[in-house]
């Protein structure tokens, strides 16, 4: 199977019925905002966890140095 055949099959699949939704449909469904907010919340949680871990390491090091 050559590259031309593979590419033609892929483009036919993408444009056929039942293909993936377009950007406009995704925007209308509010998915972009939902995903963005999920990523923001995950980032905040990750930052807080990193701060807590760093604080715990600092306490351990202070106790070890004392």
N, C-alpha and C positions, 0 to 999 in steps of 0.2 A: 504494500500500500504506500503510495508516494505522498509527498508533502502536500501536493495540490489536492489530492483526494481528501486528505485529512482536514485541510482548511475549508474545503467546500462543504464537507459534512458538518463542521462546526458552525459555519455561517448559516446553513440551512436550519440547523437545530435552534440557533438563537432566534431566527426570525419566524419560526413555525408557531403554530398555536400552542398555548400553554407554556410559552417560554418565560424566562425570568421577568419580573416587573420592571418597568422603566423608572427612571429617576423621578419623574413627575408623580407616578403612583406612590412611590415611597414617601415623597414629600407630603402628598395629600393625606396619607395614612398617619402622619405624625411620627413615623419611625425614626427619622433623623434626630428629632428632639429627644425622643425616648432613649435612643442609643447614646446620644451625647450626655444626657443627664446621668445615665448609668455609668458612663466612663468617668464623669466628674466625681460621682459618689465613690467609685472604686479608687480613684486617685487620692481623694481625701482620706479614705480609710487606710490606704497604703502608707500615706505620709504620717498619719497618726501612729500607726504600728511601728514605723521606722523610728519616729521620735521616742516612743516608749522603749524600744530595744536599745537605742543609743543611751537613753537615761539609765537603763539597767546596767549597761556595760560600764558607764562612768561610775556608778555606785560601786560595782564590783571592783573596779580598779582602785578607787579611793580606799576601800576596805583593805584590799591587798597591799597597798602602799603604806597603810598606817601601822 
